[in-house]
Amino acid sequence: VLVIADPQIVDHFSYGHTGLRLGLEEFFTDLYIRKAFRLLQLLRRPDIIVVLGDLMDGGRELAVDAAEWEIEYSRYRSIFANWYPDRSQMYEVVGNHDIGIGRSIVGEAASRLAERVGPFSRVVDTAGHKLVLLDTISLESPDPKLSAEPQRLLQSLRNETSPLVLFSHVPLWRPRDTSCGLNRQDGSTSIPHAAGRQYKTLLEPGTTYEILAALRPAIVFSGDDHNVCEYWHR
């Protein structure tokens, strides 16, 4: 399984750049990532590819303009193309940059993305394991219409006996200042507890407990933080 976290392809929401500067940034970063991703597929020959959300940087803002959203999604798909569909399956987890989060989920962005990548919550059977792609973005929404799908998936796996591997865009909660281990790259030692407009750094404690109690996953992969963090959920 090849796991790619937070591509967030560059657009004018990334740094506020426009014109020639933005065009050059998009051209060269797209070229670099496209080549790297194709080479990963060629050399590692993954059976399954999982992208852990935040496919586009401004997906939630772009949703107000359907034509612009389509252009940017086509860019993403041209970069992260499945070059070997006969031997690899590719799945996307939804992120807050794609649709917002919690109370601020952008319905147009969510519906458009779901039409392209399929259900945001699903289970993939492989090699005696079940890969659980869980839409934790919508799970914490107060709108029952949005949270219903991930809730149904959680309930359906409560008595599962196969080992479960959980994929979530937002990391599960852990106590404040919990160490991320020795491989942290930016000098910080932990994931901060923070939330703001259309983002939060960790799921709520109640949501985390609900997920762990229902799934008891063997291992959890999450994105969002853009850094290394290893933590043991007891």
Disulfide bonds with the S-S distance in Angstrom:
Cys180-Cys229 2.05
